[in-house]
Amino acid sequence: MHNHYDILIIGAGAGGGTLAYALAPTGKRILLLERGGYLPREKSNWDPDAVFLEQRYRTDEQWYQPDGTPFSPEVHYFVGGNTKVYGAALQRMRQEDFGALQHYDGISPAWPLSYADFEPYYTQAESLFKIHGQRGEDPTEPPMSADYPYGPLAHEPRIQQIADQLSDRGLHPVHLTLALNRDEAHPEKRPCIRCDTCDPYPCLVDAKCDAQIACVDPARQYENVQLLTHALVTRLDTDASGKRIEQVEVQLNGQLQTFSAEIVVVSCGAINSAKLLLQSGNDKHPNGLANSSGLVGRNLMFHNHSALIAVADEPNPTVFQKTLGIHDYYFKGPTQDYPLGQIQLTGKAKWQRLQHMAPVEMPEATLRYLSAHSVDWWVTTEDLPRLENQVTVDRQGKITVHHQPNNTQPHADLIHLLEDHLRDLGFFLFWRKTMKSAVVWHQIGTCVLGEDPSNSVLDLNCRAHDLDNLYVVDASFFPSMGAMNPTLTLVANALRVADHFKSQLKG
Ligand SMILES: Cc1cc2nc3c(=O)[nH]c(=O)nc-3n(C[C@H](O)[C@H](O)[C@H](O)COP(=O)(O)OP(=O)(O)OC[C@H]3O[C@@H](n4cnc5c(N)ncnc54)[C@H](O)[C@@H]3O)c2cc1C
């Protein structure tokens, strides 16, 4: 079978799904190829044993550390990509993140585009993903042309108490901006029930605005959009000139098939997009496609992430905990003249999650007690782009992730600051777990965009400098990542690239 399309998008996650959604009304023939299927809707979606202990929805693929040690990456191959299990805390990067920022471990480089270039697309993205939030309470909030589409999700009493106590201490706790389909005043009208199985669970009632629910399913309402699942793209072939992608090789339900298109968009997630480009090398592109700069796979960034479980005598009966954030230390700390990052609450840690974090083996009853008294935080600090942090692929397609975290001092500072505040609020026991690189939740970089083909992979429209019809529209394009969660920015970028396509289609 050899089918020709106008636009072929590889990967139906946040980037690819958004692009398909935005281009569907153009009437162009669009093919979306996704290696996974639909995530099964089943009771296990909300079962902590299935999610945390059995890792039911995670790929069983193995990736490798530089010394050859295999690891099991926390990636999820489904329609909707990793957003099927994401925490739905979608934030704009801050205006300053688009400029060069001096960090503890060096400069976070400026983007060749400004916050103003992204602002209209952030507004569209917030509408598409049904963002709830409260303008005006965040000291780091960038200028916004519109209010959030929905009001904030209210804190439950224990969290409101903590918010009030933090405010009394001079902080500015914010309502987290969340992509949930919820009507706080009339909960019967929308599916979100504010449950305790939100992140990192799939949503059984389809209330989480993930890329499948918000983008792919609406795109499929258009006859010109076709989705093929269980379609693993293994190679991109160029024409003889090496300037155009001529065909896309796909393992479709185990059978090799080829497709072609006027425009080919890679959107497999930062690591798999780099893999696909690197393993598609040929005579014209001996180091991999789009890789004349040698930068495909490099500048891999992950964020420095830590979970902090804080236990007090006071019980925490909160069901939906993920409503509060602290951004006061985003750009500097009380004694630190460098950015520290952001703090947010996570979903309520159940005892199964604590089992992973316990410093020693503990009986279930103890873990249940701790879970009933803990308030559970997530601390994020920027990871700076480094050439040596990279993805490599061998001839067999084996992925090796070379990543040494940097900027770890401000991360430690931020955790200490949070603990100091919480200690004064009566918390006495702290468990922290810093995520290893193997977690790969916020994989960013690998195909950075820029104006100069010698030091970037993509141009400002996310087209490969080296090829006329190849684009990359996932988290790969970020020149630096800030410390806000990345998905809203990559969704906004996909909407921006869609506008570029639309203007070309008109011309
Ligand atoms: C547990 C968890 C919690 C998270 N929480 C948040 C959060 O609260 N806020 C936030 O902003 N971000 C969060 N993230 C990160 C967020 O999920 C990612 O930023 C986002 O999904 C990245 O989008 P993407 O398009 O780059 O990749 P993905 O969304 O992963 O999409 C890539 C798609 O490509 C498919 N694919 C890969 N290779 C191929 C191939 N060769 N052929 C065909 N298809 C292929 C994959 O199956 C997948 O569907 C979280 C992630 C995880 C895992």
The ligand as a MOL file (V3000), in Angstrom:
LIG
                    3D

  0  0  0     0  0            999 V3000
M  V30 BEGIN CTAB
M  V30 COUNTS 53 58 0 0 0
M  V30 BEGIN ATOM
M  V30 1 C 3.5710 11.0710 34.6870 0
M  V30 2 C 3.7250 12.3180 33.8840 0
M  V30 3 C 3.2250 13.5230 34.3830 0
M  V30 4 C 3.3540 14.6900 33.6400 0
M  V30 5 N 2.7720 15.8220 34.1150 0
M  V30 6 C 2.8420 16.9570 33.3880 0
M  V30 7 C 2.1760 18.1200 33.8280 0
M  V30 8 O 1.4850 18.1540 34.8480 0
M  V30 9 N 2.3070 19.2530 33.0700 0
M  V30 10 C 3.0370 19.2750 31.9170 0
M  V30 11 O 3.1200 20.3320 31.2850 0
M  V30 12 N 3.6430 18.1560 31.4690 0
M  V30 13 C 3.5590 17.0040 32.1640 0
M  V30 14 N 4.1450 15.8600 31.6940 0
M  V30 15 C 4.9090 15.9310 30.4210 0
M  V30 16 C 3.9940 15.8320 29.1980 0
M  V30 17 O 3.3250 14.6130 29.1880 0
M  V30 18 C 4.8730 16.0080 27.9610 0
M  V30 19 O 5.4450 17.3180 28.0340 0
M  V30 20 C 4.1370 15.9170 26.6480 0
M  V30 21 O 3.3600 14.7590 26.5460 0
M  V30 22 C 5.1840 15.9280 25.5320 0
M  V30 23 O 4.5270 16.0250 24.2880 0
M  V30 24 P 5.2200 15.4600 22.9850 0
M  V30 25 O 4.3130 15.7260 21.8460 0
M  V30 26 O 6.6090 15.9290 22.9400 0
M  V30 27 O 5.3230 13.8740 23.2580 0
M  V30 28 P 4.1860 12.8320 23.6260 0
M  V30 29 O 2.9880 13.5090 24.1680 0
M  V30 30 O 4.7830 11.7640 24.4560 0
M  V30 31 O 3.7820 12.2450 22.2140 0
M  V30 32 C 4.6520 11.4630 21.4180 0
M  V30 33 C 3.7850 10.4640 20.6650 0
M  V30 34 O 4.5500 9.8480 19.6240 0
M  V30 35 C 4.2930 8.4410 19.6140 0
M  V30 36 N 5.4590 7.8330 18.9860 0
M  V30 37 C 6.7170 7.7770 19.4910 0
M  V30 38 N 7.5570 7.2120 18.5870 0
M  V30 39 C 6.8000 6.9080 17.4960 0
M  V30 40 C 7.0980 6.3040 16.2510 0
M  V30 41 N 8.3430 5.9370 15.9260 0
M  V30 42 N 6.0830 6.0960 15.3560 0
M  V30 43 C 4.8240 6.4930 15.6700 0
M  V30 44 N 4.4810 7.0780 16.8460 0
M  V30 45 C 5.4700 7.2890 17.7480 0
M  V30 46 C 4.0930 8.1070 21.0800 0
M  V30 47 O 3.4020 6.8960 21.2660 0
M  V30 48 C 3.2960 9.3220 21.5540 0
M  V30 49 O 1.9120 9.1470 21.3610 0
M  V30 50 C 4.0280 14.6670 32.3970 0
M  V30 51 C 4.5250 13.4610 31.8970 0
M  V30 52 C 4.3740 12.3040 32.6250 0
M  V30 53 C 4.9100 11.0100 32.0530 0
M  V30 END ATOM
M  V30 BEGIN BOND
M  V30 1 1 1 2
M  V30 2 1 2 3
M  V30 3 2 2 52
M  V30 4 2 3 4
M  V30 5 1 4 5
M  V30 6 1 4 50
M  V30 7 2 5 6
M  V30 8 1 6 7
M  V30 9 1 6 13
M  V30 10 2 7 8
M  V30 11 1 7 9
M  V30 12 1 9 10
M  V30 13 2 10 11
M  V30 14 1 10 12
M  V30 15 2 12 13
M  V30 16 1 13 14
M  V30 17 1 14 15
M  V30 18 1 14 50
M  V30 19 1 15 16
M  V30 20 1 16 17
M  V30 21 1 16 18
M  V30 22 1 18 19
M  V30 23 1 18 20
M  V30 24 1 20 21
M  V30 25 1 20 22
M  V30 26 1 22 23
M  V30 27 1 23 24
M  V30 28 2 24 25
M  V30 29 1 24 26
M  V30 30 1 24 27
M  V30 31 1 27 28
M  V30 32 2 28 29
M  V30 33 1 28 30
M  V30 34 1 28 31
M  V30 35 1 31 32
M  V30 36 1 32 33
M  V30 37 1 33 34
M  V30 38 1 33 48
M  V30 39 1 34 35
M  V30 40 1 35 36
M  V30 41 1 35 46
M  V30 42 1 36 37
M  V30 43 1 36 45
M  V30 44 2 37 38
M  V30 45 1 38 39
M  V30 46 1 39 40
M  V30 47 2 39 45
M  V30 48 1 40 41
M  V30 49 2 40 42
M  V30 50 1 42 43
M  V30 51 2 43 44
M  V30 52 1 44 45
M  V30 53 1 46 47
M  V30 54 1 46 48
M  V30 55 1 48 49
M  V30 56 2 50 51
M  V30 57 1 51 52
M  V30 58 1 52 53
M  V30 END BOND
M  V30 END CTAB
M  END
